[in-house]
Amino acid sequence: MAYKYRWLSQALDDMAHEIEYVCNEFGLKAARQTESKVHEGVQQLCQFPYSGVCYEEDVLYKGQKVRILHLRQISVIYSIENEIITLIAIWNNYQNPNRLNDIIKTREE
C-alpha cells in the first residue's frame, strides 16, 4: 500500500527557492531536472517510506523521528506518522549542515 504525503508550506517555499536558485545558476533545464528529481524522490517515499536514513536521534518533528532521502545535491527531510509522510524541508546539501537542526525544530504545519 502506498503512503500518502503532504507538504509543509515551508517545504514548498524551500522547493521554490531551490528551483529558482538552480535556474539562476545553471539554467532552466537544470531547474526542471532538479524539480523532477525531487518529485521522483517523493514518489519513491510513497512506496518505500523507510528508504531515507534516520536523522540524528535527538531531533524529532512532532514526536516522530526525522528521516532524510538524499538526492545528490538535494535532500528531502521528512517524518512518517500513520502512513502519512510529512515533507518538512527541501535541503540543498551544499548549505551549512549545522543549520538543519534549527530549521527542523522551527517548522510548523
MMTF fields as JSON, N, C-alpha, C and O atoms, coordinates in Angstrom:
{
  "mmtfVersion": "1.0.0",
  "mmtfProducer": "UNKNOWN",
  "numBonds": 435,
  "numAtoms": 436,
  "numGroups": 109,
  "numChains": 1,
  "numModels": 1,
  "chainsPerModel": [1],
  "groupsPerChain": [109],
  "chainIdList": ["A"],
  "bondAtomList": [4, 2, 8, 6, 12, 10, 16, 14, 20, 18, 24, 22, 28, 26, 32, 30, 36, 34, 40, 38, 44, 42, 48, 46, 52, 50, 56, 54, 60, 58, 64, 62, 68, 66, 72, 70, 76, 74, 80, 78, 84, 82, 88, 86, 92, 90, 96, 94, 100, 98, 104, 102, 108, 106, 112, 110, 116, 114, 120, 118, 124, 122, 128, 126, 132, 130, 136, 134, 140, 138, 144, 142, 148, 146, 152, 150, 156, 154, 160, 158, 164, 162, 168, 166, 172, 170, 176, 174, 180, 178, 184, 182, 188, 186, 192, 190, 196, 194, 200, 198, 204, 202, 208, 206, 212, 210, 216, 214, 220, 218, 224, 222, 228, 226, 232, 230, 236, 234, 240, 238, 244, 242, 248, 246, 252, 250, 256, 254, 260, 258, 264, 262, 268, 266, 272, 270, 276, 274, 280, 278, 284, 282, 288, 286, 292, 290, 296, 294, 300, 298, 304, 302, 308, 306, 312, 310, 316, 314, 320, 318, 324, 322, 328, 326, 332, 330, 336, 334, 340, 338, 344, 342, 348, 346, 352, 350, 356, 354, 360, 358, 364, 362, 368, 366, 372, 370, 376, 374, 380, 378, 384, 382, 388, 386, 392, 390, 396, 394, 400, 398, 404, 402, 408, 406, 412, 410, 416, 414, 420, 418, 424, 422, 428, 426, 432, 430],
  "bondOrderList": [1, 1, 1, 1, 1, 1, 1, 1, 1, 1, 1, 1, 1, 1, 1, 1, 1, 1, 1, 1, 1, 1, 1, 1, 1, 1, 1, 1, 1, 1, 1, 1, 1, 1, 1, 1, 1, 1, 1, 1, 1, 1, 1, 1, 1, 1, 1, 1, 1, 1, 1, 1, 1, 1, 1, 1, 1, 1, 1, 1, 1, 1, 1, 1, 1, 1, 1, 1, 1, 1, 1, 1, 1, 1, 1, 1, 1, 1, 1, 1, 1, 1, 1, 1, 1, 1, 1, 1, 1, 1, 1, 1, 1, 1, 1, 1, 1, 1, 1, 1, 1, 1, 1, 1, 1, 1, 1, 1],
  "groupList": [{"groupName": "MET", "atomNameList": ["N", "CA", "C", "O"], "elementList": ["N", "C", "C", "O"], "formalChargeList": [0, 0, 0, 0], "bondAtomList": [1, 0, 2, 1, 3, 2], "bondOrderList": [1, 1, 2], "singleLetterCode": "M", "chemCompType": "L-PEPTIDE LINKING"}, {"groupName": "ALA", "atomNameList": ["N", "CA", "C", "O"], "elementList": ["N", "C", "C", "O"], "formalChargeList": [0, 0, 0, 0], "bondAtomList": [1, 0, 2, 1, 3, 2], "bondOrderList": [1, 1, 2], "singleLetterCode": "A", "chemCompType": "L-PEPTIDE LINKING"}, {"groupName": "TYR", "atomNameList": ["N", "CA", "C", "O"], "elementList": ["N", "C", "C", "O"], "formalChargeList": [0, 0, 0, 0], "bondAtomList": [1, 0, 2, 1, 3, 2], "bondOrderList": [1, 1, 2], "singleLetterCode": "Y", "chemCompType": "L-PEPTIDE LINKING"}, {"groupName": "LYS", "atomNameList": ["N", "CA", "C", "O"], "elementList": ["N", "C", "C", "O"], "formalChargeList": [0, 0, 0, 0], "bondAtomList": [1, 0, 2, 1, 3, 2], "bondOrderList": [1, 1, 2], "singleLetterCode": "K", "chemCompType": "L-PEPTIDE LINKING"}, {"groupName": "ARG", "atomNameList": ["N", "CA", "C", "O"], "elementList": ["N", "C", "C", "O"], "formalChargeList": [0, 0, 0, 0], "bondAtomList": [1, 0, 2, 1, 3, 2], "bondOrderList": [1, 1, 2], "singleLetterCode": "R", "chemCompType": "L-PEPTIDE LINKING"}, {"groupName": "TRP", "atomNameList": ["N", "CA", "C", "O"], "elementList": ["N", "C", "C", "O"], "formalChargeList": [0, 0, 0, 0], "bondAtomList": [1, 0, 2, 1, 3, 2], "bondOrderList": [1, 1, 2], "singleLetterCode": "W", "chemCompType": "L-PEPTIDE LINKING"}, {"groupName": "LEU", "atomNameList": ["N", "CA", "C", "O"], "elementList": ["N", "C", "C", "O"], "formalChargeList": [0, 0, 0, 0], "bondAtomList": [1, 0, 2, 1, 3, 2], "bondOrderList": [1, 1, 2], "singleLetterCode": "L", "chemCompType": "L-PEPTIDE LINKING"}, {"groupName": "SER", "atomNameList": ["N", "CA", "C", "O"], "elementList": ["N", "C", "C", "O"], "formalChargeList": [0, 0, 0, 0], "bondAtomList": [1, 0, 2, 1, 3, 2], "bondOrderList": [1, 1, 2], "singleLetterCode": "S", "chemCompType": "L-PEPTIDE LINKING"}, {"groupName": "GLN", "atomNameList": ["N", "CA", "C", "O"], "elementList": ["N", "C", "C", "O"], "formalChargeList": [0, 0, 0, 0], "bondAtomList": [1, 0, 2, 1, 3, 2], "bondOrderList": [1, 1, 2], "singleLetterCode": "Q", "chemCompType": "L-PEPTIDE LINKING"}, {"groupName": "ASP", "atomNameList": ["N", "CA", "C", "O"], "elementList": ["N", "C", "C", "O"], "formalChargeList": [0, 0, 0, 0], "bondAtomList": [1, 0, 2, 1, 3, 2], "bondOrderList": [1, 1, 2], "singleLetterCode": "D", "chemCompType": "L-PEPTIDE LINKING"}, {"groupName": "HIS", "atomNameList": ["N", "CA", "C", "O"], "elementList": ["N", "C", "C", "O"], "formalChargeList": [0, 0, 0, 0], "bondAtomList": [1, 0, 2, 1, 3, 2], "bondOrderList": [1, 1, 2], "singleLetterCode": "H", "chemCompType": "L-PEPTIDE LINKING"}, {"groupName": "GLU", "atomNameList": ["N", "CA", "C", "O"], "elementList": ["N", "C", "C", "O"], "formalChargeList": [0, 0, 0, 0], "bondAtomList": [1, 0, 2, 1, 3, 2], "bondOrderList": [1, 1, 2], "singleLetterCode": "E", "chemCompType": "L-PEPTIDE LINKING"}, {"groupName": "ILE", "atomNameList": ["N", "CA", "C", "O"], "elementList": ["N", "C", "C", "O"], "formalChargeList": [0, 0, 0, 0], "bondAtomList": [1, 0, 2, 1, 3, 2], "bondOrderList": [1, 1, 2], "singleLetterCode": "I", "chemCompType": "L-PEPTIDE LINKING"}, {"groupName": "VAL", "atomNameList": ["N", "CA", "C", "O"], "elementList": ["N", "C", "C", "O"], "formalChargeList": [0, 0, 0, 0], "bondAtomList": [1, 0, 2, 1, 3, 2], "bondOrderList": [1, 1, 2], "singleLetterCode": "V", "chemCompType": "L-PEPTIDE LINKING"}, {"groupName": "CYS", "atomNameList": ["N", "CA", "C", "O"], "elementList": ["N", "C", "C", "O"], "formalChargeList": [0, 0, 0, 0], "bondAtomList": [1, 0, 2, 1, 3, 2], "bondOrderList": [1, 1, 2], "singleLetterCode": "C", "chemCompType": "L-PEPTIDE LINKING"}, {"groupName": "ASN", "atomNameList": ["N", "CA", "C", "O"], "elementList": ["N", "C", "C", "O"], "formalChargeList": [0, 0, 0, 0], "bondAtomList": [1, 0, 2, 1, 3, 2], "bondOrderList": [1, 1, 2], "singleLetterCode": "N", "chemCompType": "L-PEPTIDE LINKING"}, {"groupName": "PHE", "atomNameList": ["N", "CA", "C", "O"], "elementList": ["N", "C", "C", "O"], "formalChargeList": [0, 0, 0, 0], "bondAtomList": [1, 0, 2, 1, 3, 2], "bondOrderList": [1, 1, 2], "singleLetterCode": "F", "chemCompType": "L-PEPTIDE LINKING"}, {"groupName": "GLY", "atomNameList": ["N", "CA", "C", "O"], "elementList": ["N", "C", "C", "O"], "formalChargeList": [0, 0, 0, 0], "bondAtomList": [1, 0, 2, 1, 3, 2], "bondOrderList": [1, 1, 2], "singleLetterCode": "G", "chemCompType": "PEPTIDE LINKING"}, {"groupName": "THR", "atomNameList": ["N", "CA", "C", "O"], "elementList": ["N", "C", "C", "O"], "formalChargeList": [0, 0, 0, 0], "bondAtomList": [1, 0, 2, 1, 3, 2], "bondOrderList": [1, 1, 2], "singleLetterCode": "T", "chemCompType": "L-PEPTIDE LINKING"}, {"groupName": "PRO", "atomNameList": ["N", "CA", "C", "O"], "elementList": ["N", "C", "C", "O"], "formalChargeList": [0, 0, 0, 0], "bondAtomList": [1, 0, 2, 1, 3, 2], "bondOrderList": [1, 1, 2], "singleLetterCode": "P", "chemCompType": "L-PEPTIDE LINKING"}],
  "groupTypeList": [0, 1, 2, 3, 2, 4, 5, 6, 7, 8, 1, 6, 9, 9, 0, 1, 10, 11, 12, 11, 2, 13, 14, 15, 11, 16, 17, 6, 3, 1, 1, 4, 8, 18, 11, 7, 3, 13, 10, 11, 17, 13, 8, 8, 6, 14, 8, 16, 19, 2, 7, 17, 13, 14, 2, 11, 11, 9, 13, 6, 2, 3, 17, 8, 3, 13, 4, 12, 6, 10, 6, 4, 8, 12, 7, 13, 12, 2, 7, 12, 11, 15, 11, 12, 12, 18, 6, 12, 1, 12, 5, 15, 15, 2, 8, 15, 19, 15, 4, 6, 15, 9, 12, 12, 3, 18, 4, 11, 11],
  "groupIdList": [1, 2, 3, 4, 5, 6, 7, 8, 9, 10, 11, 12, 13, 14, 15, 16, 17, 18, 19, 20, 21, 22, 23, 24, 25, 26, 27, 28, 29, 30, 31, 32, 33, 34, 35, 36, 37, 38, 39, 40, 41, 42, 43, 44, 45, 46, 47, 48, 49, 50, 51, 52, 53, 54, 55, 56, 57, 58, 59, 60, 61, 62, 63, 64, 65, 66, 67, 68, 69, 70, 71, 72, 73, 74, 75, 76, 77, 78, 79, 80, 81, 82, 83, 84, 85, 86, 87, 88, 89, 90, 91, 92, 93, 94, 95, 96, 97, 98, 99, 100, 101, 102, 103, 104, 105, 106, 107, 108, 109],
  "secStructList": [7, 7, 7, 3, 3, 3, 3, 7, 2, 2, 2, 2, 2, 2, 2, 2, 2, 2, 2, 2, 2, 2, 2, 2, 2, 2, 7, 2, 2, 2, 2, 2, 2, 2, 2, 2, 2, 2, 2, 2, 2, 2, 2, 2, 2, 2, 2, 7, 6, 6, 7, 1, 3, 3, 7, 7, 6, 6, 7, 3, 3, 6, 6, 3, 3, 3, 3, 3, 3, 3, 3, 6, 6, 3, 3, 3, 3, 3, 3, 3, 3, 6, 6, 3, 3, 3, 3, 3, 3, 3, 3, 3, 6, 6, 1, 7, 6, 2, 2, 2, 2, 2, 2, 2, 2, 2, 7, 7, 7],
  "xCoordList": [0.837, 0.0, 0.884, 1.845, 0.556, 1.331, 0.934, -0.247, 1.939, 1.705, 1.282, 1.581, 0.603, 0.26, 1.293, 2.005, 1.377, 2.319, 1.649, 0.642, 2.251, 1.787, 2.992, 3.948, 2.927, 4.0, 3.687, 2.564, 4.652, 4.532, 4.734, 5.471, 4.082, 4.207, 5.664, 6.099, 6.411, 7.824, 8.623, 9.573, 8.254, 8.936, 8.642, 9.515, 7.408, 7.078, 7.897, 8.371, 8.057, 8.898, 10.349, 11.004, 10.842, 12.2, 12.352, 13.338, 11.362, 11.397, 11.44, 12.238, 10.581, 10.549, 11.884, 12.377, 12.461, 13.751, 14.861, 15.719, 14.835, 15.867, 15.761, 16.774, 14.556, 14.357, 14.797, 15.434, 14.456, 14.869, 16.395, 16.982, 17.026, 18.485, 19.127, 20.022, 18.665, 19.246, 19.022, 19.913, 17.843, 17.548, 18.497, 19.039, 18.693, 19.569, 21.029, 21.752, 21.464, 22.869, 23.198, 24.283, 22.258, 22.568, 21.605, 21.832, 20.534, 19.618, 18.322, 18.188, 17.386, 16.043, 16.03, 15.293, 16.837, 16.869, 17.3, 16.692, 18.328, 18.802, 17.744, 17.575, 17.037, 15.979, 14.855, 14.342, 14.48, 13.43, 13.882, 13.096, 15.147, 15.672, 15.682, 15.367, 16.038, 16.043, 14.639, 14.415, 13.7, 12.303, 11.786, 11.124, 12.087, 11.67, 12.29, 11.62, 13.568, 14.268, 13.621, 13.485, 13.228, 12.571, 11.223, 10.894, 10.44, 9.129, 9.262, 8.453, 10.266, 10.52, 10.888, 10.449, 11.689, 12.068, 10.861, 10.755, 9.958, 8.739, 7.884, 7.329, 7.773, 7.011, 7.666, 6.977, 8.996, 9.718, 9.355, 9.135, 9.294, 8.948, 7.54, 7.285, 6.641, 5.278, 5.263, 4.441, 6.152, 6.248, 7.179, 6.924, 8.237, 9.257, 9.589, 10.661, 8.682, 8.842, 10.068, 10.521, 10.603, 11.765, 13.076, 14.105, 13.042, 14.266, 15.223, 16.421, 14.715, 15.588, 16.239, 15.686, 17.398, 18.111, 17.576, 17.088, 17.676, 17.273, 18.244, 19.459, 17.678, 18.483, 18.903, 18.626, 19.536, 20.021, 18.906, 17.777, 19.227, 18.237, 17.497, 16.321, 18.155, 17.514, 16.689, 16.07, 16.668, 15.883, 14.597, 14.618, 13.479, 12.165, 11.293, 11.498, 10.315, 9.295, 7.954, 7.5, 7.331, 6.056, 6.134, 5.205, 7.248, 7.442, 7.861, 8.048, 8.011, 8.381, 9.832, 10.34, 10.49, 11.85, 11.85, 10.909, 12.915, 13.106, 14.005, 14.982, 13.657, 14.425, 14.875, 14.294, 15.906, 16.439, 16.607, 17.202, 16.067, 16.302, 17.25, 16.89, 18.467, 19.48, 19.288, 19.226, 19.197, 19.047, 20.152, 19.882, 21.361, 22.548, 22.705, 23.008, 22.508, 22.748, 21.576, 21.69, 20.454, 19.241, 18.886, 19.121, 18.318, 17.775, 16.339, 15.985, 15.522, 14.142, 14.125, 14.488, 13.701, 13.631, 12.17, 11.285, 11.912, 10.526, 10.36, 11.332, 9.108, 8.77, 7.566, 6.869, 7.341, 6.246, 5.372, 5.864, 4.064, 3.121, 1.812, 1.235, 1.358, 0.08, -0.022, -1.029, 1.015, 1.064, 0.95, 0.528, 1.335, 1.4, 2.818, 3.362, 3.394, 4.733, 4.58, 3.917, 5.192, 5.185, 6.515, 7.566, 6.468, 7.673, 7.98, 7.266, 9.042, 9.389, 10.234, 10.03, 11.176, 12.093, 12.709, 12.835, 13.084, 13.927, 15.245, 15.288, 16.311, 17.596, 18.672, 18.891, 19.34, 20.478, 21.674, 22.045, 22.27, 23.348, 24.63, 25.557, 24.7, 25.876, 25.757, 26.683, 24.625, 24.447, 25.177, 25.606, 25.309, 25.917, 25.014, 23.887, 25.468, 24.615, 24.206, 23.218, 24.944, 24.595, 23.268, 22.635, 22.85, 21.592, 20.363, 19.263, 20.541, 19.396, 18.617, 17.386, 19.291, 18.592, 17.636, 16.484, 18.118, 17.273, 16.088, 14.986, 16.309, 15.217, 14.144, 12.956, 14.536, 13.564, 12.742, 11.523, 13.43, 12.755, 11.769, 10.847, 11.942, 11.058, 9.912, 9.057, 9.883, 8.85, 7.498, 7.4, 6.47, 5.103, 4.193, 4.527, 3.043, 2.054, 1.339, 0.468],
  "yCoordList": [-1.179, 0.0, 1.246, 1.336, 2.184, 3.419, 4.39, 4.582, 4.989, 6.02, 7.301, 7.496, 8.152, 9.474, 10.465, 10.174, 11.613, 12.626, 13.989, 14.238, 14.855, 16.241, 17.143, 16.788, 18.296, 19.27, 20.294, 20.794, 20.612, 21.79, 22.998, 22.926, 24.104, 25.292, 25.742, 26.223, 25.587, 25.972, 25.077, 25.54, 23.809, 22.9, 23.3, 23.216, 23.733, 24.231, 25.482, 25.659, 26.347, 27.532, 27.134, 27.715, 26.138, 25.634, 25.177, 25.492, 24.433, 23.9, 25.043, 25.021, 26.03, 27.162, 27.913, 28.289, 28.128, 28.821, 28.009, 28.56, 26.711, 25.853, 25.846, 25.942, 25.734, 25.738, 27.077, 27.122, 28.158, 29.49, 29.607, 30.115, 29.134, 29.184, 28.393, 28.891, 27.164, 26.318, 26.956, 26.941, 27.51, 28.166, 29.34, 29.495, 30.165, 31.334, 30.94, 31.593, 29.879, 29.489, 28.556, 28.636, 27.671, 26.613, 26.517, 25.733, 27.305, 27.332, 26.578, 25.81, 26.822, 26.269, 24.744, 24.09, 24.182, 22.723, 22.067, 21.084, 22.591, 22.046, 22.215, 21.333, 23.333, 23.56, 22.546, 22.01, 22.287, 21.29, 19.89, 19.114, 19.576, 18.271, 18.142, 17.081, 19.204, 19.197, 19.008, 18.199, 19.745, 19.625, 18.208, 17.628, 17.666, 16.306, 15.294, 14.358, 15.48, 14.573, 14.574, 13.519, 15.735, 15.818, 15.112, 14.343, 15.365, 14.714, 13.196, 12.451, 12.739, 11.293, 10.723, 9.631, 11.459, 11.024, 10.924, 9.982, 11.882, 11.852, 10.645, 9.979, 10.362, 9.19, 7.899, 6.944, 7.877, 6.719, 6.528, 5.403, 7.632, 7.544, 6.998, 6.303, 7.303, 6.778, 5.256, 4.617, 4.682, 3.23, 2.622, 1.531, 3.324, 2.828, 3.923, 4.524, 4.181, 5.325, 5.276, 6.317, 4.107, 3.997, 3.93, 3.534, 4.316, 4.288, 5.416, 5.322, 6.463, 7.528, 7.112, 6.301, 7.66, 7.319, 8.142, 9.257, 7.575, 8.308, 9.455, 9.308, 10.592, 11.756, 11.602, 10.564, 12.561, 12.497, 12.09, 12.567, 11.218, 10.631, 11.661, 11.468, 12.745, 13.705, 14.763, 15.61, 14.731, 15.69, 15.008, 14.058, 15.504, 14.95, 16.025, 17.215, 15.599, 16.507, 16.0, 14.925, 16.755, 16.373, 14.982, 14.184, 14.703, 13.437, 12.277, 11.165, 12.504, 11.449, 11.621, 12.739, 10.491, 10.548, 11.253, 11.146, 11.961, 12.655, 11.789, 11.208, 11.714, 10.919, 11.82, 12.878, 11.389, 12.148, 11.22, 10.147, 11.665, 10.979, 11.859, 12.963, 11.362, 12.127, 11.919, 10.791, 13.03, 13.019, 13.878, 14.961, 13.413, 14.139, 15.444, 15.41, 16.603, 17.875, 18.324, 19.31, 17.621, 17.973, 16.815, 15.647, 17.169, 16.146, 16.5, 17.671, 15.469, 15.625, 15.237, 14.118, 16.168, 15.945, 15.65, 16.419, 14.526, 14.12, 13.308, 12.852, 13.14, 12.238, 11.41, 11.742, 10.328, 9.409, 9.236, 9.001, 9.357, 9.092, 8.605, 9.26, 7.454, 6.895, 6.819, 7.226, 6.3, 6.106, 7.404, 7.406, 8.511, 9.806, 10.34, 10.414, 10.704, 11.27, 12.784, 13.359, 13.426, 14.885, 15.386, 15.097, 16.134, 16.71, 17.998, 18.993, 17.963, 19.047, 20.119, 21.312, 19.691, 20.638, 20.025, 18.807, 20.891, 20.535, 21.235, 22.456, 20.47, 20.972, 20.849, 19.767, 21.953, 21.929, 21.439, 22.063, 20.352, 19.717, 20.534, 20.168, 21.636, 22.49, 23.559, 24.344, 23.591, 24.534, 24.026, 22.874, 24.906, 24.544, 23.531, 23.876, 22.291, 21.26, 21.564, 21.013, 22.427, 22.77, 23.536, 23.552, 24.159, 24.907, 24.004, 24.42, 22.788, 21.908, 21.599, 21.592, 21.347, 21.062, 22.193, 21.946, 23.433, 24.569, 24.706, 25.049, 24.442, 24.545, 23.51, 23.833, 22.285, 21.228, 21.59, 21.414, 22.096, 22.413, 23.567, 23.669, 24.435, 25.593, 25.38, 26.254, 24.25, 24.021, 23.736, 22.991, 24.34, 24.164, 23.833, 24.054, 23.303, 22.977, 24.21, 24.128],
  "zCoordList": [0.0, 0.0, 0.0, 0.764, -0.846, -0.946, 0.161, 0.453, 0.76, 1.759, 1.051, -0.128, 1.76, 1.243, 1.765, 2.726, 1.148, 1.605, 1.635, 0.973, 2.43, 2.487, 2.688, 3.377, 2.081, 2.155, 3.24, 3.305, 4.086, 4.926, 4.019, 3.036, 4.35, 3.497, 3.4, 2.353, 4.483, 4.445, 3.501, 2.87, 3.398, 2.471, 1.025, 0.162, 0.768, -0.575, -0.889, -2.012, 0.113, -0.071, -0.351, -1.216, 0.39, 0.151, -1.292, -1.958, -1.759, -3.122, -4.139, -5.076, -3.946, -4.868, -4.876, -5.939, -3.705, -3.623, -4.284, -4.974, -4.068, -4.654, -6.184, -6.878, -6.698, -8.155, -8.741, -9.794, -8.058, -8.526, -8.535, -9.491, -7.462, -7.383, -8.524, -9.207, -8.724, -9.775, -11.145, -11.993, -11.358, -12.64, -12.883, -13.977, -11.849, -12.0, -12.195, -12.946, -11.524, -11.581, -12.751, -13.326, -13.098, -14.057, -15.234, -16.155, -15.215, -16.338, -16.091, -15.138, -16.976, -16.861, -16.94, -16.202, -17.824, -17.957, -16.648, -16.222, -16.012, -14.738, -13.652, -12.81, -13.666, -12.678, -12.85, -11.868, -14.079, -14.337, -13.914, -13.369, -14.168, -13.754, -12.232, -11.694, -11.554, -10.086, -9.55, -8.65, -10.096, -9.66, -9.899, -9.038, -11.052, -11.379, -10.423, -9.987, -10.096, -9.189, -7.804, -7.184, -7.322, -6.014, -6.061, -5.158, -7.106, -7.206, -7.347, -6.795, -8.076, -8.167, -6.803, -6.441, -6.052, -4.71, -3.789, -3.004, -3.878, -3.06, -3.446, -2.572, -4.723, -5.156, -4.668, -4.31, -4.654, -4.116, -2.645, -2.195, -1.898, -0.486, -0.274, 0.71, -1.174, -1.048, -1.105, -0.447, -1.876, -1.998, -0.95, -0.439, -0.643, 0.284, 1.302, 1.237, 2.234, 3.13, 4.035, 4.511, 4.278, 5.154, 4.375, 4.922, 3.102, 2.298, 2.658, 2.389, 3.254, 3.737, 5.048, 5.79, 5.329, 6.554, 7.722, 7.54, 8.922, 10.118, 10.353, 10.218, 10.706, 11.06, 12.518, 13.119, 13.083, 14.456, 15.414, 15.304, 16.342, 17.254, 18.095, 18.402, 18.472, 19.363, 18.628, 19.273, 17.306, 16.535, 16.094, 15.311, 16.608, 16.29, 15.683, 15.919, 14.897, 14.395, 14.911, 14.517, 15.776, 16.404, 17.022, 16.896, 17.688, 18.378, 17.491, 17.987, 16.203, 15.261, 14.812, 14.718, 14.537, 14.008, 12.656, 11.87, 12.419, 11.149, 10.277, 10.749, 8.994, 8.039, 6.89, 6.65, 6.194, 5.062, 3.866, 3.963, 2.739, 1.477, 0.674, 0.266, 0.449, -0.284, -1.787, -2.275, -2.496, -3.962, -4.569, -5.088, -4.509, -4.968, -4.204, -3.011, -4.851, -4.167, -3.309, -2.581, -3.378, -2.635, -1.697, -2.007, -0.551, 0.349, 0.692, 0.827, 0.83, 1.27, 2.745, 3.108, 3.584, 5.026, 5.344, 4.969, 6.044, 6.257, 7.529, 8.132, 7.919, 9.022, 8.592, 7.633, 9.322, 8.997, 10.231, 11.335, 10.019, 11.094, 10.482, 9.613, 10.945, 10.488, 8.966, 8.386, 8.326, 6.878, 6.082, 4.925, 6.727, 6.048, 6.197, 7.299, 5.077, 5.036, 5.058, 4.194, 6.043, 6.108, 5.585, 6.157, 4.502, 3.908, 4.664, 4.538, 5.44, 6.349, 5.669, 5.892, 4.844, 4.207, 2.962, 2.838, 2.058, 0.924, 1.194, 1.348, 1.25, 1.736, 0.667, 0.121, 0.371, -0.532, 0.273, 1.267, -0.133, 0.626, 0.689, 1.412, -0.056, -0.002, 1.081, 1.284, 1.774, 2.876, 4.112, 4.171, 5.092, 6.363, 7.06, 7.417, 7.269, 7.863, 9.299, 9.785, 9.982, 11.359, 11.443, 12.499, 10.367, 10.356, 10.271, 10.635, 9.799, 9.552, 10.828, 10.8, 11.931, 13.19, 13.562, 13.92, 13.475, 13.828, 12.887, 13.314, 11.626, 10.658, 10.962, 10.946, 11.236, 11.542, 12.782, 12.809, 13.8, 15.06, 14.942, 15.751, 13.954, 13.83, 12.839, 12.694, 12.165, 11.165, 11.81, 12.785, 11.247, 11.725, 10.569, 9.405, 10.908, 9.879, 9.413, 8.546]
}
